[in-house]
């Protein structure tokens, strides 16, 4: 996609959604971190249902740690991989208390050192909580980057690096949310809604050109 088209691409997404935000529900940076950890291989709707019960009882690292793995598991058992996630969340709470004075760190290295926190989760927290211009490439953004021609790549990190490089600075803060929401609700995997897409004329897929079919590595 040409740079002039990329500018137009983001400008239209901004007009369609001037104030994009995550669909995860949270009341603090800590709760955002936990919700993102729980959202791996799960829907935001499913996570929100679980955390609606969990967060009033355990809104802070110390109170969540007090639940223990089994106690926490009871609140999140409707979420996939809940036992592994319970183990990671409890370990993360312990580290936050012991190493970070119960605060979520704003540095990538410190975030990725927390159990259950990989690059994608760190990117979400850095962007949503701390306003950093990071882009967390999930399946939706990976698909959109390749299908549209915005940032084609064979791996998640390749797509991420291209998006960071090509996204105009004045759109960098909100790019993550625009892309994930567009991929989730418009540029769908099986039946993309090209007829109602505000950037369809800029898209390689809609122009009938051969689209890449890479695999997430």
Backbone as numpy.savetxt, mean C-alpha at the origin, in Angstrom:
# Nx Ny Nz CAx CAy CAz Cx Cy Cz
5.46 5.32 -21.99 4.62 6.51 -21.99 5.50 7.76 -21.99
5.16 8.73 -22.83 5.94 9.95 -22.91 5.79 10.80 -21.65
6.82 11.59 -21.36 6.79 12.41 -20.15 5.60 13.37 -20.15
5.28 13.92 -21.31 4.14 14.82 -21.38 2.84 14.08 -21.07
2.76 12.83 -21.48 1.58 12.01 -21.18 1.52 11.66 -19.69
2.68 11.44 -19.08 2.72 11.12 -17.65 2.19 12.29 -16.84
2.57 13.50 -17.21 2.05 14.71 -16.54 0.53 14.76 -16.66
0.03 14.52 -17.85 -1.42 14.53 -18.07 -2.10 13.41 -17.31
-1.46 12.24 -17.30 -1.98 11.06 -16.59 -2.27 11.39 -15.13
-1.27 11.94 -14.45 -1.45 12.27 -13.03 -2.40 13.44 -12.83
-2.37 14.41 -13.72 -3.25 15.57 -13.60 -4.71 15.13 -13.63
-5.02 14.19 -14.48 -6.40 13.70 -14.57 -6.80 12.89 -13.34
-5.87 12.08 -12.84 -6.16 11.33 -11.62 -6.40 12.29 -10.46
-5.67 13.40 -10.44 -5.84 14.39 -9.38 -7.20 15.07 -9.46
-7.62 15.38 -10.66 -8.94 16.00 -10.85 -10.04 15.04 -10.40
-9.88 13.76 -10.73 -10.88 12.76 -10.37 -10.92 12.50 -8.87
-9.77 12.66 -8.20 -9.69 12.39 -6.76 -8.67 13.34 -6.13
-9.08 14.56 -5.80 -8.14 15.58 -5.32 -7.45 15.24 -4.00
-8.11 14.49 -3.15 -7.53 14.17 -1.83 -7.57 12.66 -1.59
-6.73 11.92 -2.29 -6.74 10.45 -2.14 -6.19 10.02 -0.79
-6.70 8.92 -0.29 -6.20 8.40 0.98 -6.40 6.90 1.05
-5.70 6.27 1.96 -5.82 4.83 2.15 -7.22 4.46 2.61
-7.65 3.26 2.26 -8.95 2.77 2.70 -8.86 2.01 4.02
-7.66 1.84 4.52 -7.49 1.25 5.86 -7.92 2.26 6.90
-8.56 1.80 7.95 -9.05 2.68 9.00 -8.11 2.62 10.21
-7.70 3.78 10.70 -6.75 3.85 11.80 -6.84 5.22 12.46
-6.33 5.30 13.68 -6.39 6.57 14.43 -5.02 7.04 14.88
-3.97 6.32 14.52 -2.61 6.70 14.89 -1.64 6.03 13.93
-0.41 6.50 13.95 0.61 5.89 13.09 0.83 4.43 13.48
0.78 4.13 14.76 0.91 2.74 15.20 -0.20 1.88 14.62
-1.42 2.36 14.69 -2.54 1.58 14.16 -2.43 1.42 12.64
-1.93 2.44 11.96 -1.71 2.30 10.52 -0.70 1.19 10.24
0.40 1.18 10.97 1.42 0.15 10.80 0.83 -1.24 10.98
0.07 -1.42 12.03 -0.53 -2.74 12.30 -1.51 -3.11 11.21
-2.34 -2.17 10.77 -3.32 -2.45 9.73 -2.63 -2.85 8.43
-1.52 -2.20 8.11 -0.80 -2.54 6.88 -0.17 -3.93 6.98
0.39 -4.26 8.14 0.94 -5.60 8.34 -0.16 -6.64 8.14
-1.33 -6.38 8.69 -2.45 -7.32 8.59 -3.01 -7.42 7.18
-2.79 -6.39 6.37 -3.41 -6.35 5.04 -2.69 -7.21 4.00
-1.54 -7.75 4.33 -0.83 -8.61 3.38 -1.70 -9.80 3.01
-1.95 -9.98 1.73 -2.79 -11.08 1.22 -4.18 -11.07 1.86
-4.68 -9.87 2.11 -6.02 -9.70 2.66 -6.61 -8.41 2.10
-7.91 -8.27 2.15 -8.54 -7.05 1.66 -8.60 -6.00 2.75
-8.63 -4.73 2.34 -8.76 -3.66 3.31 -10.08 -3.77 4.07
-11.11 -4.20 3.38 -12.42 -4.36 4.03 -12.33 -5.38 5.15
-11.69 -6.51 4.87 -11.54 -7.55 5.89 -10.70 -7.09 7.07
-9.63 -6.35 6.78 -8.78 -5.83 7.85 -9.55 -4.83 8.70
-10.30 -3.96 8.06 -11.06 -2.96 8.82 -12.09 -3.58 9.74
-12.69 -4.68 9.31 -13.66 -5.37 10.16 -12.99 -5.91 11.42
-11.78 -6.45 11.24 -11.06 -7.00 12.39 -10.54 -5.90 13.31
-9.95 -4.85 12.73 -9.37 -3.79 13.56 -10.43 -2.93 14.24
-11.65 -2.94 13.71 -12.73 -2.21 14.37 -12.99 -2.77 15.76
-12.70 -4.05 15.95 -12.83 -4.69 17.26 -11.52 -4.62 18.03
-10.41 -4.73 17.30 -9.10 -4.80 17.94 -8.62 -3.46 18.49
-8.67 -2.41 17.69 -8.05 -1.14 18.08 -8.67 -0.48 19.32
-9.98 -0.58 19.56 -10.51 -0.01 20.80 -9.96 -0.70 22.05
-9.62 -1.99 21.91 -9.09 -2.76 23.04 -7.58 -2.59 23.17
-6.90 -2.51 22.03 -5.43 -2.43 22.03 -4.97 -1.33 21.08
-5.12 -0.08 21.47 -4.76 1.03 20.58 -3.29 1.40 20.57
-2.51 0.82 21.49 -1.10 1.19 21.65 -0.24 -0.06 21.69
1.08 0.07 21.47 1.95 -1.10 21.49 1.89 -1.88 22.80
1.87 -1.19 23.94 1.88 -1.91 25.21 0.60 -2.69 25.44
-0.53 -2.12 25.04 -1.80 -2.82 25.24 -1.96 -3.98 24.26
-1.41 -3.82 23.07 -1.48 -4.93 22.12 -0.52 -6.04 22.54
0.64 -5.67 23.04 1.58 -6.67 23.54 0.97 -7.46 24.68
0.19 -6.80 25.50 -0.44 -7.45 26.65 -1.44 -8.53 26.22
-1.97 -8.42 25.00 -2.90 -9.45 24.53 -2.20 -10.78 24.32
-0.92 -10.73 23.92 -0.20 -11.94 23.59 -0.66 -12.48 22.24
0.08 -13.44 21.72 -0.24 -13.97 20.40 -1.62 -14.60 20.34
-1.97 -15.40 21.34 -3.27 -16.07 21.33 -4.41 -15.07 21.48
-4.22 -14.10 22.35 -5.26 -13.08 22.52 -5.48 -12.27 21.26
-4.37 -11.89 20.62 -4.47 -11.13 19.39 -5.10 -11.96 18.28
-4.74 -13.22 18.22 -5.26 -14.11 17.18 -6.78 -14.17 17.19
-7.38 -14.07 18.36 -8.84 -14.10 18.46 -9.49 -12.93 17.74
-8.79 -11.80 17.69 -9.34 -10.61 17.05 -9.12 -10.62 15.54
-8.10 -11.32 15.07 -7.75 -11.25 13.64 -7.90 -12.58 12.93
-8.59 -13.53 13.53 -8.67 -14.87 12.95 -9.47 -14.93 11.65
-10.18 -13.86 11.32 -10.90 -13.82 10.04 -9.99 -13.40 8.89
-8.75 -13.02 9.21 -7.79 -12.57 8.21 -6.85 -13.71 7.84
-6.50 -13.82 6.59 -5.59 -14.87 6.16 -4.23 -14.79 6.85
-3.64 -15.95 7.10 -2.33 -16.06 7.74 -2.32 -15.40 9.12
-3.45 -15.48 9.82 -3.59 -14.71 11.05 -2.63 -15.14 12.16
-2.25 -16.39 12.21 -1.34 -16.81 13.28 0.07 -16.25 13.05
0.54 -16.28 11.81 1.84 -15.69 11.49 1.80 -14.19 11.74
0.72 -13.56 11.36 0.59 -12.12 11.56 0.52 -11.76 13.03
-0.16 -12.58 13.82 -0.23 -12.33 15.26 1.17 -12.40 15.88
1.94 -13.39 15.45 3.31 -13.53 15.95 4.14 -12.31 15.59
4.04 -11.85 14.34 4.82 -10.69 13.89 4.38 -9.41 14.58
3.09 -9.23 14.74 2.58 -8.01 15.38 3.04 -7.92 16.82
2.95 -9.01 17.55 3.39 -9.00 18.94 4.88 -8.72 19.03
5.67 -9.32 18.15 7.11 -9.07 18.14 7.41 -7.62 17.76
6.64 -7.08 16.84 6.82 -5.68 16.45 6.49 -4.75 17.60
5.43 -5.03 18.32 5.06 -4.21 19.48 6.18 -4.21 20.52
6.77 -5.37 20.74 7.86 -5.47 21.71 9.06 -4.61 21.26
9.38 -4.67 19.98 10.51 -3.88 19.48 10.21 -2.38 19.55
8.98 -2.00 19.24 8.62 -0.58 19.31 8.80 -0.05 20.73
8.42 -0.86 21.70 8.53 -0.45 23.10 9.99 -0.40 23.54
10.74 -1.45 23.19 12.11 -1.57 23.68 13.12 -0.70 22.94
12.89 -0.47 21.66 13.90 0.23 20.84 13.48 1.62 20.37
12.17 1.90 20.39 11.71 3.15 19.80 10.77 3.94 20.71
10.80 3.66 22.00 9.97 4.38 22.96 8.49 4.35 22.57
8.05 3.22 22.03 6.66 2.99 21.63 6.21 3.83 20.44
7.17 4.43 19.74 6.83 5.24 18.57 7.23 4.50 17.29
6.47 4.72 16.24 6.80 4.12 14.95 7.90 4.95 14.31
9.02 4.34 13.95 10.13 5.10 13.36 9.78 5.60 11.96
10.38 6.72 11.60 10.12 7.32 10.29 11.24 7.04 9.30
12.10 6.07 9.61 13.22 5.71 8.74 12.99 4.32 8.16
13.27 4.17 6.88 13.05 2.89 6.21 13.78 1.73 6.89
15.05 1.91 7.19 15.84 0.83 7.76 15.24 0.35 9.07
14.82 1.28 9.92 14.22 0.91 11.20 12.87 0.23 11.01
12.09 0.69 10.06 10.79 0.07 9.79 10.96 -1.35 9.29
11.87 -1.54 8.34 12.05 -2.86 7.75 12.71 -3.84 8.71
13.23 -3.34 9.82 13.79 -4.23 10.85 12.70 -4.80 11.74
11.49 -4.27 11.64 10.38 -4.76 12.46 9.82 -6.05 11.86
9.48 -7.03 12.68 8.93 -8.29 12.18 7.66 -8.07 11.37
7.59 -8.68 10.21 6.40 -8.56 9.37 6.37 -7.33 8.49
7.42 -6.53 8.56 7.46 -5.30 7.77 8.50 -5.44 6.65
8.02 -5.48 5.43 8.91 -5.52 4.27 8.93 -4.17 3.58
9.47 -4.13 2.40 9.61 -2.86 1.68 8.26 -2.22 1.38
7.30 -3.04 0.95 5.99 -2.50 0.59 5.30 -1.88 1.79
5.31 -2.59 2.92 4.70 -2.06 4.13 5.39 -0.78 4.58
6.71 -0.78 4.54 7.47 0.41 4.92 7.11 1.58 4.02
6.97 1.33 2.72 6.62 2.39 1.79 5.25 3.00 2.11
4.30 2.15 2.45 2.96 2.65 2.79 3.03 3.55 4.01
3.72 3.11 5.04 3.81 3.88 6.28 4.57 5.18 6.05
5.68 5.11 5.34 6.48 6.31 5.07 5.68 7.34 4.29
4.86 6.87 3.36 4.06 7.78 2.55 2.85 8.31 3.31
2.06 7.40 3.86 0.78 7.78 4.46 0.95 8.50 5.79
1.86 8.02 6.62 2.03 8.61 7.94 3.01 9.77 7.97
4.07 9.68 7.15 5.15 10.67 7.24 5.30 11.55 6.00
4.43 11.35 5.02 4.41 12.23 3.86 5.58 12.10 2.92
6.30 10.99 2.98 7.44 10.81 2.10 6.96 10.34 0.71
7.64 10.73 -0.35 7.19 10.41 -1.71 7.54 8.99 -2.14
7.11 8.03 -1.36 7.35 6.62 -1.68 6.14 6.03 -2.40
6.35 4.95 -3.11 5.26 4.27 -3.81 5.36 2.78 -3.50
4.35 2.26 -2.85 4.32 0.84 -2.50 3.67 0.07 -3.63
4.43 -0.71 -4.33 3.92 -1.42 -5.51 3.29 -2.74 -5.08
1.96 -2.76 -5.08 1.23 -3.99 -4.83 0.80 -4.58 -6.17
-0.08 -5.58 -6.15 -0.50 -6.21 -7.40 -1.23 -5.23 -8.31
-2.00 -4.31 -7.73 -2.75 -3.35 -8.53 -1.81 -2.38 -9.26
-0.85 -1.82 -8.54 0.07 -0.86 -9.14 1.02 -1.56 -10.12
1.42 -2.78 -9.79 2.28 -3.55 -10.69 1.57 -3.78 -12.02
0.30 -4.18 -11.94 -0.49 -4.40 -13.14 -0.69 -3.10 -13.92
-1.03 -2.04 -13.23 -1.29 -0.76 -13.89 -0.03 -0.22 -14.56
1.11 -0.32 -13.87 2.36 0.17 -14.43 2.71 -0.50 -15.73
2.46 -1.80 -15.80 2.76 -2.55 -17.02 1.69 -2.39 -18.09
0.44 -2.49 -17.69 -0.64 -2.45 -18.67 -0.73 -1.11 -19.38
-0.60 -0.02 -18.64 -0.74 1.31 -19.23 0.51 1.76 -19.97
1.66 1.19 -19.59 2.92 1.65 -20.14 3.53 2.76 -19.32
2.91 3.07 -18.18 3.42 4.13 -17.31 4.80 3.78 -16.77
4.94 2.55 -16.28 6.23 2.11 -15.71 6.35 0.61 -15.86
6.57 0.12 -17.06 6.67 -1.33 -17.28 7.91 -1.93 -16.63
7.76 -3.11 -16.09 8.89 -3.80 -15.47 8.53 -5.22 -15.13
9.53 -6.07 -15.01 9.30 -7.48 -14.73 9.24 -7.80 -13.24
9.67 -6.87 -12.41 9.65 -7.09 -10.96 9.04 -5.89 -10.27
8.61 -6.11 -9.04 8.03 -5.03 -8.24 9.01 -3.89 -8.06
10.24 -4.20 -7.74 11.23 -3.16 -7.47 11.54 -2.38 -8.75
11.52 -3.05 -9.89 11.77 -2.35 -11.16 10.66 -1.35 -11.44
9.41 -1.76 -11.23 8.28 -0.85 -11.43 8.35 0.30 -10.44
8.68 0.00 -9.19 8.77 1.04 -8.17 9.82 2.09 -8.54
10.99 1.64 -8.94 12.07 2.57 -9.28 11.69 3.45 -10.46
11.02 2.87 -11.44 10.60 3.65 -12.60 9.56 4.69 -12.20
8.61 4.29 -11.36 7.58 5.22 -10.92 8.18 6.39 -10.14
9.12 6.09 -9.26 9.77 7.14 -8.48 10.53 8.09 -9.40
11.16 7.56 -10.41 11.95 8.37 -11.33 11.07 9.22 -12.25
9.96 8.66 -12.73 9.15 9.30 -13.74 8.02 10.17 -13.20
7.61 9.93 -11.97 6.50 10.71 -11.41 6.93 12.14 -11.13
6.26 13.14 -11.69 6.61 14.53 -11.42 6.57 14.83 -9.92
7.50 15.64 -9.45 7.64 15.89 -8.02 6.36 16.41 -7.39
5.60 17.22 -8.11 4.39 17.81 -7.53 3.24 16.81 -7.41
3.42 15.62 -7.93 2.43 14.55 -7.76 2.94 13.42 -6.86
4.19 13.50 -6.45 4.84 12.38 -5.76 4.18 12.02 -4.44
3.69 13.02 -3.71 3.11 12.76 -2.39 1.87 11.88 -2.47
1.05 12.07 -3.48 -0.22 11.34 -3.57 -0.24 10.25 -4.64
0.86 10.10 -5.37 0.89 9.14 -6.48 0.52 7.73 -6.04
1.03 7.32 -4.91 0.76 5.97 -4.41 -0.74 5.69 -4.33
-1.48 6.61 -3.72 -2.91 6.39 -3.53 -3.68 6.50 -4.84
-3.32 7.43 -5.68 -4.00 7.52 -6.98 -3.86 6.24 -7.76
-2.65 5.70 -7.80 -2.38 4.52 -8.60 -3.07 3.28 -8.04
-3.01 3.10 -6.74 -3.60 1.89 -6.16 -5.12 1.92 -6.28
-5.73 3.09 -6.09 -7.18 3.19 -6.19 -7.64 3.03 -7.64
-6.88 3.57 -8.57 -7.22 3.41 -9.98 -7.10 1.95 -10.40
-6.05 1.29 -9.92 -5.88 -0.12 -10.23 -6.92 -1.00 -9.59
-7.38 -0.60 -8.42 -8.35 -1.40 -7.66 -9.76 -1.28 -8.25
-10.14 -0.09 -8.68 -11.53 0.15 -9.07 -11.77 0.40 -10.56
-10.74 0.75 -11.31 -10.92 1.04 -12.73 -10.09 0.08 -13.60
-8.79 0.08 -13.40 -7.90 -0.77 -14.19 -7.83 -2.16 -13.55
-8.98 -2.82 -13.50 -9.10 -4.10 -12.82 -8.38 -5.21 -13.59
-8.06 -6.27 -12.87 -7.26 -7.34 -13.48 -7.97 -8.01 -14.65
-9.18 -8.49 -14.44 -9.85 -9.28 -15.47 -10.66 -8.42 -16.45
-11.34 -7.42 -15.93 -12.19 -6.59 -16.78 -11.93 -5.12 -16.52
-10.84 -4.59 -17.09 -10.58 -3.16 -16.90 -11.70 -2.32 -17.49
-12.10 -1.29 -16.77 -13.22 -0.46 -17.20 -12.71 0.70 -18.06
-12.22 0.35 -19.22 -11.61 1.34 -20.12 -12.60 2.41 -20.55
-13.86 2.04 -20.68 -14.85 2.99 -21.16 -15.10 4.13 -20.18
-14.80 3.89 -18.90 -15.01 4.93 -17.89 -13.69 5.43 -17.30
-12.58 5.11 -17.96 -11.25 5.47 -17.46 -10.86 6.86 -17.96
-10.43 7.71 -17.05 -10.09 9.09 -17.41 -8.74 9.22 -18.11
-7.99 8.13 -18.18 -6.68 8.18 -18.85 -6.59 7.15 -19.97
-7.72 6.68 -20.45 -7.73 5.59 -21.43 -7.02 5.97 -22.73
-7.10 7.24 -23.12 -6.47 7.65 -24.37 -4.94 7.71 -24.28
-4.41 7.67 -23.03 -2.96 7.70 -22.82 -2.40 6.29 -22.63
-3.27 5.34 -22.50 -2.90 3.98 -22.09 -2.50 3.11 -23.28
-1.39 2.43 -23.17 -0.91 1.53 -24.21 -1.89 0.38 -24.43
-2.46 -0.14 -23.36 -3.40 -1.26 -23.45 -4.62 -0.87 -24.28
-5.14 0.31 -24.01 -6.35 0.75 -24.71 -6.07 1.15 -26.15
-4.81 1.43 -26.45 -4.45 1.77 -27.83 -4.26 0.53 -28.69
-4.40 -0.66 -28.04 -4.31 -1.88 -28.79 -2.91 -2.41 -28.99
-1.94 -1.77 -28.32 -0.58 -2.26 -28.43 -0.38 -3.46 -27.53
0.60 -4.30 -27.84 0.86 -5.49 -27.05 1.29 -5.11 -25.65
0.64 -5.66 -24.66 0.98 -5.36 -23.27 1.91 -6.43 -22.71
2.77 -6.02 -21.80 3.66 -6.97 -21.15 2.86 -7.89 -20.25
3.33 -9.10 -20.07 2.68 -10.02 -19.15 3.74 -10.59 -18.21
4.37 -9.71 -17.42 5.42 -10.16 -16.51 4.84 -10.82 -15.26
5.70 -11.40 -14.51 5.31 -12.04 -13.26 5.98 -11.33 -12.09
5.20 -11.12 -11.02 5.78 -10.52 -9.83 6.81 -11.47 -9.23
7.98 -10.95 -8.98 9.04 -11.80 -8.43 9.30 -11.42 -6.98
